[in-house]
Amino acid sequence: MNKKYFILLVLNFLVLIKVSAQTISSDEYFQMARKAAFENNNYRDAIQLSKQALKQSPGYTDIELFLGRVYYWSGYKDSSILTLNSALEKNPTYLDAFVAITDIEYFSEHYSYALNYAEQGLTYNPASKELLLLKAKCLTSLNRYKQAWLITDSLLQADPKNEAFRTLAARIKDYSSKNKLGISYDYTYFNKQ
């Protein structure tokens, strides 16, 4: 009886090893989801793979952020915002979560919401150049040029070669000009009547 029990125990152990070797980890699902989205442009599969990864690791914030962005790229803005807010609730100081949700609101042209998220994120990450740049963009879009300029100017002083900072500074100067004068001409040439 002991031999049968031992053999049965060994067989069960081998089956468990085989099953566990076939189980895909949440990190592997995440990598597969990223490949589906970025290499294959298949957002539907990326969403499904991300959900599978989150089933295994519900608190994996980076996967939630990725899922939120993929939802947005797929046209599901509401699902995107819900997913990103869920990530922020679980990890309320996470810089990347604030950047992601601010980006989504900014690109959805909800500048006040985007500004609110940027400011919340800056309370936890006051030196974040990404959030400061997003805040300046939101302020520019809300026609609050003076505030936007103050932020952009400080960013430029810290990193004068940064192209994103320079581009925004030029845009703010252009938009905030009270008096603009432009000269243009058109030249039309006909070689036959």
N, CA, C and O of each residue as an XYZ file, in Angstrom:
772
protein
N       0.809     -1.182      0.000
C       0.000      0.000      0.000
C       0.859      1.256      0.000
O       0.498      2.248     -0.634
N       1.979      1.233      0.692
C       2.870      2.380      0.731
C       3.475      2.675     -0.623
O       3.658      3.838     -0.983
N       3.793      1.615     -1.390
C       4.357      1.825     -2.722
C       3.340      2.500     -3.628
O       3.682      3.423     -4.368
N       2.096      2.049     -3.575
C       1.047      2.659     -4.407
C       0.837      4.119     -4.018
O       0.681      4.990     -4.873
N       0.837      4.362     -2.731
C       0.651      5.724     -2.246
C       1.813      6.610     -2.693
O       1.606      7.746     -3.119
N       3.027      6.090     -2.596
C       4.208      6.831     -2.997
C       4.184      7.127     -4.502
O       4.478      8.245     -4.925
N       3.833      6.119     -5.302
C       3.769      6.297     -6.760
C       2.685      7.312     -7.113
O       2.903      8.154     -7.984
N       1.557      7.256     -6.481
C       0.472      8.198     -6.710
C       0.904      9.612     -6.322
O       0.595     10.574     -7.025
N       1.594      9.730     -5.238
C       2.089     11.031     -4.782
C       3.090     11.599     -5.780
O       3.033     12.788     -6.091
N       3.998     10.783     -6.285
C       4.984     11.224     -7.264
C       4.290     11.649     -8.561
O       4.638     12.680     -9.138
N       3.320     10.872     -9.019
C       2.584     11.222    -10.237
C       1.839     12.543    -10.073
O       1.862     13.381    -10.975
N       1.182     12.734     -8.939
C       0.499     14.011     -8.678
C       1.480     15.173     -8.672
O       1.189     16.247     -9.199
N       2.627     14.953     -8.082
C       3.654     15.975     -8.026
C       4.120     16.338     -9.438
O       4.276     17.517     -9.756
N       4.343     15.327    -10.284
C       4.773     15.568    -11.658
C       3.703     16.314    -12.459
O       4.024     17.189    -13.264
N       2.452     15.971    -12.240
C       1.357     16.678    -12.924
C       1.324     18.136    -12.475
O       1.160     19.032    -13.303
N       1.477     18.380    -11.192
C       1.501     19.753    -10.676
C       2.651     20.551    -11.261
O       2.485     21.724    -11.597
N       3.810     19.930    -11.386
C       4.965     20.620    -11.971
C       4.671     20.969    -13.425
O       4.972     22.076    -13.872
N       4.091     20.037    -14.159
C       3.782     20.282    -15.567
C       2.748     21.395    -15.710
O       2.898     22.264    -16.569
N       1.716     21.384    -14.894
C       0.671     22.414    -14.953
C       1.249     23.770    -14.586
O       0.952     24.768    -15.243
N       2.070     23.820    -13.548
C       2.636     25.103    -13.144
C       3.616     25.631    -14.184
O       3.758     26.844    -14.338
N       4.291     24.740    -14.896
C       5.209     25.172    -15.943
C       4.452     25.769    -17.121
O       5.001     26.600    -17.844
N       3.203     25.361    -17.328
C       2.412     25.859    -18.436
C       1.662     27.139    -18.089
O       1.143     27.801    -18.987
N       1.592     27.501    -16.827
C       0.885     28.700    -16.412
C       1.672     29.930    -16.835
O       2.883     30.009    -16.627
N       0.983     30.871    -17.422
C       1.617     32.105    -17.882
C       1.544     33.120    -16.754
O       0.489     33.304    -16.147
N       2.641     33.767    -16.476
C       2.689     34.753    -15.398
C       2.058     36.069    -15.856
O       1.870     36.296    -17.051
N       1.739     36.917    -14.903
C       1.152     38.220    -15.245
C       2.148     39.061    -16.039
O       1.747     39.819    -16.922
N       3.431     38.936    -15.739
C       4.443     39.670    -16.514
C       4.474     39.210    -17.968
O       4.621     40.018    -18.885
N       4.333     37.900    -18.164
C       4.318     37.378    -19.539
C       3.069     37.852    -20.283
O       3.144     38.203    -21.460
N       1.918     37.864    -19.599
C       0.699     38.401    -20.224
C       0.894     39.870    -20.583
O       0.484     40.322    -21.652
N       1.525     40.601    -19.675
C       1.781     42.023    -19.911
C       2.657     42.218    -21.146
O       2.370     43.080    -21.977
N       3.716     41.429    -21.273
C       4.586     41.531    -22.443
C       3.838     41.161    -23.721
O       4.022     41.792    -24.762
N       3.000     40.142    -23.636
C       2.197     39.749    -24.805
C       1.217     40.864    -25.175
O       0.989     41.120    -26.357
N       0.642     41.522    -24.178
C      -0.295     42.619    -24.435
C       0.421     43.790    -25.096
O      -0.099     44.394    -26.034
N       1.609     44.106    -24.608
C       2.389     45.201    -25.203
C       2.751     44.883    -26.659
O       2.705     45.756    -27.526
N       3.107     43.633    -26.911
C       3.431     43.229    -28.275
C       2.186     43.336    -29.165
O       2.265     43.817    -30.295
N       1.050     42.888    -28.653
C      -0.193     42.968    -29.431
C      -0.516     44.416    -29.779
O      -0.944     44.709    -30.896
N      -0.312     45.321    -28.822
C      -0.646     46.727    -29.060
C       0.369     47.426    -29.957
O      -0.005     48.078    -30.932
N       1.641     47.293    -29.633
C       2.660     48.086    -30.310
C       3.161     47.485    -31.615
O       3.451     48.218    -32.560
N       3.265     46.174    -31.679
C       3.796     45.552    -32.890
C       2.697     45.137    -33.861
O       2.871     45.206    -35.077
N       1.561     44.704    -33.310
C       0.492     44.189    -34.166
C      -0.687     45.141    -34.300
O      -1.617     44.868    -35.058
N      -0.662     46.255    -33.576
C      -1.774     47.214    -33.564
C      -3.113     46.532    -33.283
O      -4.143     46.914    -33.838
N      -3.084     45.538    -32.431
C      -4.282     44.781    -32.097
C      -4.676     45.125    -30.653
O      -4.282     44.447    -29.704
N      -5.455     46.184    -30.521
C      -5.822     46.678    -29.194
C      -6.810     45.749    -28.495
O      -6.802     45.642    -27.269
N      -7.647     45.088    -29.257
C      -8.616     44.163    -28.650
C      -7.882     43.045    -27.908
O      -8.222     42.722    -26.769
N      -6.880     42.459    -28.556
C      -6.094     41.410    -27.896
C      -5.294     41.977    -26.723
O      -5.154     41.328    -25.686
N      -4.776     43.182    -26.895
C      -4.012     43.816    -25.813
C      -4.886     44.012    -24.581
O      -4.432     43.816    -23.453
N      -6.136     44.397    -24.797
C      -7.071     44.574    -23.675
C      -7.329     43.246    -22.990
O      -7.291     43.167    -21.762
N      -7.593     42.199    -23.766
C      -7.881     40.882    -23.185
C      -6.674     40.330    -22.414
O      -6.825     39.789    -21.318
N      -5.497     40.469    -22.987
C      -4.291     39.984    -22.317
C      -4.005     40.775    -21.039
O      -3.563     40.210    -20.038
N      -4.256     42.070    -21.079
C      -4.064     42.898    -19.886
C      -5.045     42.508    -18.786
O      -4.682     42.450    -17.611
N      -6.277     42.244    -19.172
C      -7.272     41.804    -18.187
C      -6.872     40.471    -17.562
O      -7.050     40.260    -16.362
N      -6.329     39.573    -18.388
C      -5.881     38.274    -17.870
C      -4.729     38.475    -16.879
O      -4.677     37.822    -15.836
N      -3.827     39.364    -17.207
C      -2.708     39.650    -16.298
C      -3.215     40.234    -14.985
O      -2.699     39.909    -13.916
N      -4.225     41.096    -15.065
C      -4.772     41.711    -13.851
C      -5.566     40.710    -13.004
O      -5.694     40.884    -11.792
N      -6.093     39.670    -13.639
C      -6.751     38.614    -12.853
C      -5.730     37.930    -11.951
O      -6.023     37.589    -10.805
N      -4.532     37.736    -12.484
C      -3.489     37.079    -11.704
C      -2.845     38.021    -10.695
O      -2.470     37.606     -9.599
N      -2.720     39.285    -11.069
C      -2.064     40.273    -10.204
C      -2.918     41.541    -10.152
O      -2.611     42.515    -10.840
N      -3.976     41.546     -9.355
C      -4.920     42.677     -9.343
C      -4.291     44.023     -8.959
O      -4.820     45.064     -9.348
N      -3.224     44.036     -8.238
C      -2.625     45.295     -7.811
C      -1.477     45.773     -8.677
O      -0.721     46.653     -8.266
N      -1.332     45.215     -9.860
C      -0.212     45.533    -10.754
C      -0.536     46.846    -11.477
O      -1.185     46.846    -12.523
N      -0.082     47.947    -10.912
C      -0.454     49.276    -11.390
C      -0.002     49.539    -12.816
O      -0.739     50.154    -13.587
N       1.180     49.095    -13.184
C       1.673     49.350    -14.543
C       0.772     48.707    -15.603
O       0.580     49.268    -16.682
N       0.233     47.554    -15.298
C      -0.685     46.917    -16.251
C      -1.978     47.711    -16.325
O      -2.532     47.890    -17.410
N      -2.468     48.190    -15.185
C      -3.673     49.024    -15.196
C      -3.460     50.288    -16.020
O      -4.348     50.693    -16.771
N      -2.300     50.911    -15.890
C      -2.002     52.116    -16.665
C      -1.971     51.804    -18.158
O      -2.515     52.548    -18.974
N      -1.334     50.705    -18.494
C      -1.283     50.289    -19.894
C      -2.696     50.021    -20.409
O      -3.056     50.460    -21.501
N      -3.492     49.303    -19.623
C      -4.861     49.001    -20.024
C      -5.663     50.286    -20.216
O      -6.434     50.405    -21.168
N      -5.480     51.242    -19.312
C      -6.170     52.527    -19.446
C      -5.808     53.240    -20.730
O      -6.675     53.806    -21.395
N      -4.546     53.218    -21.080
C      -4.119     53.863    -22.338
C      -4.670     53.117    -23.556
O      -5.112     53.738    -24.523
N      -4.640     51.789    -23.504
C      -5.149     51.017    -24.644
C      -6.653     51.240    -24.815
O      -7.152     51.336    -25.937
N      -7.363     51.322    -23.699
C      -8.790     51.656    -23.800
C      -8.969     52.984    -24.536
O      -9.834     53.102    -25.404
N      -8.172     53.963    -24.198
C      -8.288     55.271    -24.850
C      -7.982     55.173    -26.340
O      -8.704     55.732    -27.166
N      -6.908     54.462    -26.680
C      -6.547     54.302    -28.085
C      -7.631     53.569    -28.863
O      -7.761     53.749    -30.074
N      -8.408     52.741    -28.168
C      -9.476     51.971    -28.808
C     -10.782     52.753    -28.876
O     -11.763     52.267    -29.439
N     -10.809     53.952    -28.312
C     -12.012     54.769    -28.347
C     -12.912     54.591    -27.135
O     -14.044     55.073    -27.138
N     -12.439     53.920    -26.115
C     -13.233     53.708    -24.896
C     -12.732     54.640    -23.794
O     -12.113     54.202    -22.824
N     -13.012     55.934    -23.962
C     -12.477     56.924    -23.020
C     -12.997     56.704    -21.608
O     -12.233     56.806    -20.649
N     -14.282     56.404    -21.465
C     -14.846     56.205    -20.125
C     -14.161     55.041    -19.399
O     -13.821     55.148    -18.221
N     -13.966     53.937    -20.113
C     -13.266     52.790    -19.513
C     -11.834     53.172    -19.164
O     -11.294     52.732    -18.149
N     -11.234     53.980    -20.001
C      -9.876     54.431    -19.761
C      -9.790     55.219    -18.456
O      -8.935     54.944    -17.614
N     -10.669     56.188    -18.294
C     -10.654     57.033    -17.095
C     -10.967     56.202    -15.850
O     -10.341     56.392    -14.807
N     -11.928     55.288    -15.951
C     -12.246     54.429    -14.797
C     -11.041     53.583    -14.385
O     -10.736     53.460    -13.199
N     -10.367     53.008    -15.365
C      -9.210     52.158    -15.089
C      -8.075     52.965    -14.465
O      -7.440     52.519    -13.510
N      -7.825     54.149    -15.009
C      -6.742     54.973    -14.481
C      -7.071     55.511    -13.090
O      -6.191     55.596    -12.234
N      -8.335     55.874    -12.861
C      -8.728     56.308    -11.517
C      -8.597     55.163    -10.515
O      -8.211     55.383     -9.367
N      -8.915     53.952    -10.941
C      -8.748     52.780    -10.083
C      -7.277     52.612     -9.703
O      -6.958     52.316     -8.551
N      -6.399     52.798    -10.661
C      -4.963     52.696    -10.392
C      -4.523     53.776     -9.403
O      -3.700     53.524     -8.523
N      -5.077     54.980     -9.555
C      -4.724     56.062     -8.636
C      -5.248     55.811     -7.225
O      -4.601     56.171     -6.242
N      -6.413     55.199     -7.133
C      -6.952     54.876     -5.802
C      -6.051     53.881     -5.076
O      -5.841     53.985     -3.867
N      -5.527     52.926     -5.821
C      -4.672     51.905     -5.219
C      -3.267     52.442     -4.906
O      -2.619     52.007     -3.953
N      -2.821     53.379     -5.717
C      -1.469     53.915     -5.570
C      -1.526     55.433     -5.796
O      -1.145     55.911     -6.864
N      -2.003     56.196     -4.792
C      -2.328     57.617     -4.988
C      -1.143     58.557     -5.196
O      -1.355     59.740     -5.465
N       0.061     58.089     -5.086
C       1.213     58.971     -5.298
C       2.009     58.600     -6.544
O       3.074     59.169     -6.786
N       1.514     57.661     -7.334
C       2.273     57.116     -8.460
C       2.329     58.108     -9.621
O       1.305     58.434    -10.222
N       3.523     58.577     -9.925
C       3.734     59.590    -10.962
C       3.172     59.171    -12.313
O       2.460     59.945    -12.953
N       3.481     57.965    -12.750
C       3.046     57.514    -14.077
C       1.527     57.490    -14.203
O       0.996     57.712    -15.291
N       0.826     57.226    -13.112
C      -0.638     57.224    -13.154
C      -1.158     58.638    -13.396
O      -2.097     58.836    -14.167
N      -0.550     59.610    -12.742
C      -0.962     61.003    -12.956
C      -0.636     61.469    -14.367
O      -1.424     62.186    -14.983
N       0.509     61.069    -14.877
C       0.883     61.440    -16.242
C      -0.106     60.828    -17.235
O      -0.551     61.502    -18.165
N      -0.445     59.570    -17.041
C      -1.351     58.885    -17.969
C      -2.731     59.536    -17.989
O      -3.270     59.814    -19.060
N      -3.302     59.779    -16.820
C      -4.662     60.329    -16.788
C      -4.677     61.788    -17.240
O      -5.649     62.238    -17.847
N      -3.608     62.527    -16.949
C      -3.515     63.908    -17.427
C      -3.418     63.924    -18.941
O      -4.076     64.731    -19.596
N      -2.602     63.037    -19.505
C      -2.494     62.922    -20.968
C      -3.859     62.656    -21.600
O      -4.247     63.323    -22.559
N      -4.572     61.694    -21.064
C      -5.865     61.293    -21.644
C      -6.839     62.470    -21.612
O      -7.504     62.757    -22.608
N      -6.922     63.145    -20.478
C      -7.841     64.287    -20.379
C      -7.391     65.435    -21.288
O      -8.223     66.114    -21.889
N      -6.089     65.649    -21.387
C      -5.582     66.710    -22.253
C      -5.910     66.419    -23.718
O      -6.401     67.294    -24.432
N      -5.643     65.205    -24.159
C      -5.909     64.865    -25.556
C      -7.403     64.761    -25.851
O      -7.812     64.815    -27.011
N      -8.211     64.612    -24.818
C      -9.664     64.627    -24.988
C     -10.210     66.059    -24.946
O     -11.418     66.283    -25.026
N      -9.298     67.013    -24.818
C      -9.614     68.441    -24.758
C     -10.439     68.813    -23.533
O     -11.238     69.749    -23.568
N     -10.233     68.068    -22.452
C     -10.816     68.399    -21.149
C      -9.703     69.036    -20.320
O      -9.190     68.436    -19.375
N      -9.347     70.250    -20.689
C      -8.168     70.891    -20.129
C      -8.282     71.158    -18.626
O      -7.291     71.046    -17.904
N      -9.468     71.505    -18.154
C      -9.633     71.767    -16.716
C      -9.414     70.488    -15.907
O      -8.756     70.514    -14.867
N      -9.967     69.368    -16.387
C      -9.756     68.091    -15.699
C      -8.273     67.707    -15.742
O      -7.703     67.264    -14.745
N      -7.669     67.884    -16.908
C      -6.253     67.549    -17.059
C      -5.410     68.396    -16.109
O      -4.491     67.890    -15.465
N      -5.728     69.684    -16.029
C      -4.995     70.571    -15.128
C      -5.155     70.122    -13.680
O      -4.192     70.142    -12.914
N      -6.356     69.722    -13.305
C      -6.612     69.244    -11.950
C      -5.752     68.015    -11.622
O      -5.147     67.943    -10.552
N      -5.705     67.055    -12.549
C      -4.881     65.855    -12.326
C      -3.391     66.207    -12.258
O      -2.655     65.663    -11.435
N      -2.959     67.116    -13.127
C      -1.546     67.517    -13.108
C      -1.194     68.153    -11.763
O      -0.146     67.865    -11.185
N      -2.073     69.012    -11.278
C      -1.814     69.668     -9.990
C      -1.828     68.669     -8.838
O      -1.015     68.773     -7.919
N      -2.740     67.706     -8.879
C      -2.746     66.660     -7.846
C      -1.439     65.879     -7.864
O      -0.844     65.620     -6.819
N      -1.004     65.510     -9.053
C       0.233     64.757     -9.190
C       1.441     65.547     -8.715
O       2.377     64.984     -8.148
N       1.416     66.856     -8.949
C       2.533     67.694     -8.532
C       2.603     67.851     -7.019
O       3.666     68.171     -6.488
N       1.500     67.634     -6.315
C       1.575     67.686     -4.851
C       2.432     66.540     -4.321
O       3.084     66.681     -3.287
N       2.434     65.406     -5.023
C       3.233     64.255     -4.623
C       4.603     64.229     -5.302
O       5.569     63.692     -4.759
N       4.669     64.817     -6.495
C       5.894     64.778     -7.301
C       6.207     66.191     -7.809
O       6.126     66.438     -9.012
N       6.560     67.115     -6.919
C       6.684     68.522     -7.313
C       7.791     68.809     -8.337
O       7.747     69.848     -8.997
N       8.751     67.947     -8.484
C       9.848     68.183     -9.420
C       9.649     67.484    -10.757
O      10.553     67.497    -11.593
N       8.491     66.876    -10.978
C       8.264     66.134    -12.212
C       8.178     67.075    -13.413
O       7.242     67.865    -13.534
N       9.162     66.977    -14.286
C       9.167     67.805    -15.493
C       8.007     67.436    -16.411
O       7.436     68.296    -17.082
N       7.665     66.157    -16.433
C       6.549     65.698    -17.276
C       5.238     66.349    -16.857
O       4.493     66.865    -17.690
N       4.967     66.318    -15.553
C       3.722     66.915    -15.061
C       3.745     68.432    -15.183
O       2.718     69.042    -15.480
N       4.897     69.048    -14.960
C       4.993     70.505    -15.124
C       4.735     70.903    -16.571
O       4.047     71.889    -16.837
N       5.287     70.138    -17.501
C       5.047     70.418    -18.916
C       3.567     70.251    -19.253
O       2.988     71.083    -19.952
N       2.957     69.172    -18.756
C       1.525     68.966    -19.006
C       0.688     70.091    -18.391
O      -0.282     70.551    -18.994
N       1.067     70.526    -17.200
C       0.342     71.630    -16.568
C       0.456     72.890    -17.419
O      -0.535     73.592    -17.623
N       1.648     73.180    -17.912
C       1.843     74.355    -18.759
C       1.027     74.241    -20.054
O       0.470     75.233    -20.525
N       0.957     73.051    -20.620
C       0.146     72.851    -21.833
C      -1.330     73.099    -21.543
O      -2.030     73.729    -22.336
N      -1.795     72.600    -20.404
C      -3.196     72.808    -20.030
C      -3.487     74.293    -19.830
O      -4.504     74.802    -20.302
N      -2.598     74.979    -19.136
C      -2.775     76.405    -18.906
C      -2.787     77.174    -20.229
O      -3.568     78.110    -20.401
N      -1.926     76.781    -21.151
C      -1.900     77.411    -22.472
C      -3.222     77.189    -23.191
O      -3.770     78.113    -23.792
N      -3.730     75.978    -23.130
C      -5.000     75.664    -23.796
C      -6.175     76.384    -23.145
O      -7.203     76.610    -23.783
N      -6.021     76.743    -21.877
C      -7.061     77.493    -21.165
C      -6.832     79.010    -21.257
O      -7.487     79.788    -20.564
N      -5.897     79.415    -22.121
C      -5.556     80.825    -22.355
C      -5.019     81.511    -21.103
O      -5.206     82.716    -20.929
N      -4.372     80.774    -20.252
C      -3.750     81.335    -19.045
C      -2.238     81.383    -19.304
O      -1.443     80.669    -18.694
N      -1.895     82.262    -20.239
C      -0.543     82.303    -20.779
C       0.513     82.715    -19.765
O       1.620     82.176    -19.765
N       0.180     83.665    -18.904
C       1.167     84.148    -17.937
C       1.609     83.012    -17.003
O       2.802     82.831    -16.756
N       0.646     82.259    -16.492
C       0.976     81.121    -15.624
C       1.741     80.048    -16.395
O       2.698     79.464    -15.886
N       1.305     79.799    -17.624
C       1.978     78.797    -18.456
C       3.418     79.223    -18.729
O       4.333     78.400    -18.714
N       3.605     80.517    -18.980
C       4.951     81.003    -19.270
C       5.875     80.841    -18.067
O       7.035     80.465    -18.229
N       5.380     81.118    -16.869
C       6.209     80.991    -15.666
C       6.730     79.561    -15.510
O       7.899     79.349    -15.186
N       5.865     78.602    -15.739
C       6.277     77.194    -15.629
C       7.257     76.832    -16.741
O       8.291     76.210    -16.497
N       6.918     77.225    -17.952
C       7.752     76.879    -19.103
C       9.128     77.528    -18.995
O      10.141     76.909    -19.319
N       9.157     78.769    -18.541
C      10.429     79.465    -18.385
C      11.310     78.763    -17.351
O      12.516     78.625    -17.556
N      10.715     78.320    -16.246
C      11.518     77.611    -15.237
C      12.021     76.272    -15.789
O      13.140     75.856    -15.491
N      11.198     75.607    -16.586
C      11.641     74.354    -17.216
C      12.787     74.612    -18.194
O      13.748     73.845    -18.257
N      12.675     75.697    -18.953
C      13.732     76.036    -19.911
C      15.037     76.405    -19.210
O      16.119     76.080    -19.699
N      14.940     77.073    -18.081
C      16.156     77.427    -17.344
C      16.866     76.166    -16.847
O      18.095     76.107    -16.817
N      16.092     75.175    -16.465
C      16.677     73.925    -15.982
C      17.229     73.071    -17.123
O      18.217     72.357    -16.952
N      16.579     73.151    -18.292
C      16.982     72.319    -19.431
C      16.735     73.083    -20.728
O      15.743     72.836    -21.415
N      17.649     74.025    -21.073
C      17.414     74.897    -22.227
C      17.420     74.194    -23.585
O      16.945     74.763    -24.568
N      17.939     72.990    -23.662
C      17.995     72.296    -24.950
C      16.805     71.374    -25.187
O      16.693     70.774    -26.256
N      15.924     71.256    -24.213
C      14.774     70.363    -24.350
C      13.818     70.919    -25.405
O      13.292     72.024    -25.266
N      13.608     70.146    -26.446
C      12.805     70.605    -27.587
C      11.331     70.815    -27.217
O      10.699     71.751    -27.706
N      10.790     69.961    -26.371
C       9.384     70.110    -25.972
C       9.172     71.406    -25.205
O       8.163     72.083    -25.405
N      10.104     71.760    -24.334
C      10.000     73.005    -23.574
C      10.118     74.205    -24.505
O       9.374     75.178    -24.381
N      11.057     74.125    -25.435
C      11.262     75.243    -26.372
C      10.054     75.440    -27.282
O       9.647     76.569    -27.555
N       9.496     74.345    -27.743
C       8.319     74.430    -28.622
C       7.142     75.062    -27.889
O       6.452     75.922    -28.437
N       6.915     74.637    -26.657
C       5.810     75.203    -25.885
C       6.055     76.675    -25.598
O       5.123     77.475    -25.667
N       7.285     77.049    -25.278
C       7.601     78.456    -25.025
C       7.299     79.315    -26.255
O       6.734     80.401    -26.134
N       7.671     78.832    -27.416
C       7.394     79.573    -28.654
C       5.892     79.677    -28.897
O       5.395     80.721    -29.319
N       5.184     78.600    -28.631
C       3.726     78.608    -28.808
C       3.064     79.604    -27.854
O       2.155     80.336    -28.246
N       3.521     79.628    -26.608
C       2.955     80.562    -25.630
C       3.214     81.996    -26.065
O       2.319     82.838    -25.995
N       4.416     82.276    -26.507
C       4.742     83.635    -26.981
C       3.852     84.024    -28.151
O       3.349     85.145    -28.223
N       3.668     83.090    -29.057
C       2.838     83.374    -30.230
C       1.386     83.616    -29.832
O       0.772     84.578    -30.293
N       0.838     82.764    -28.993
C      -0.563     82.898    -28.590
C      -0.816     84.126    -27.729
O      -1.890     84.723    -27.795
N       0.158     84.500    -26.933
C      -0.067     85.590    -25.992
C       0.229     86.960    -26.570
O       0.012     87.968    -25.898
N       0.712     87.022    -27.786
C       0.981     88.313    -28.416
C      -0.325     89.075    -28.577
O      -1.281     88.580    -29.173
N      -0.348     90.304    -28.027
C      -1.566     91.109    -28.117
C      -1.710     91.716    -29.499
O      -2.811     91.804    -30.041
N      -0.611     92.123    -30.051
C      -0.633     92.721    -31.383
C       0.205     91.855    -32.303
O       1.382     91.599    -32.048
N      -0.416     91.421    -33.358
C       0.304     90.609    -34.321
C       0.237     91.302    -35.670
O      -0.777     91.891    -36.045
N       1.304     91.216    -36.357
C       1.349     91.763    -37.691
C       1.965     90.703    -38.576
O       3.044     90.186    -38.286
N       1.294     90.392    -39.626
C       1.819     89.390    -40.536
C       1.843     89.929    -41.950
O       0.959     90.685    -42.352
N       2.828     89.551    -42.681
C       2.947     89.957    -44.074
C       3.043     88.690    -44.898
O       3.820     87.784    -44.594
N       2.256     88.643    -45.926
C       2.342     87.513    -46.831
C       2.007     87.992    -48.234
O       1.455     89.075    -48.422
N       2.336     87.203    -49.173
C       1.991     87.528    -50.547
C       1.761     86.248    -51.311
O       2.252     85.181    -50.943
N       1.007     86.376    -52.375
C       0.777     85.262    -53.277
C       1.286     85.674    -54.644
O       1.135     86.828    -55.045
N       1.858     84.781    -55.326
C       2.370     85.024    -56.657
C       1.714     84.025    -57.579
O       1.854     82.814    -57.404
N       1.001     84.533    -58.555
C       0.360     83.665    -59.525
C       0.925     83.999    -60.899
O       0.987     85.168    -61.279
N       1.321     83.015    -61.617
C       1.913     83.208    -62.922
C       1.154     82.372    -63.933
O       0.943     81.175    -63.741
N       0.753     83.015    -65.001
C       0.117     82.318    -66.121
C       1.016     82.501    -67.333
O       1.419     83.621    -67.649
N       1.325     81.423    -67.998
C       2.139     81.581    -69.201
C       1.292     81.595    -70.454
O       1.824     81.789    -71.547
N      -0.016     81.393    -70.329
C      -0.934     81.511    -71.454
C      -2.152     82.260    -71.001
O      -2.494     82.249    -69.818
N      -2.817     82.919    -71.939
C      -4.033     83.651    -71.583
C      -5.151     82.712    -71.210
O      -6.250     83.160    -70.882
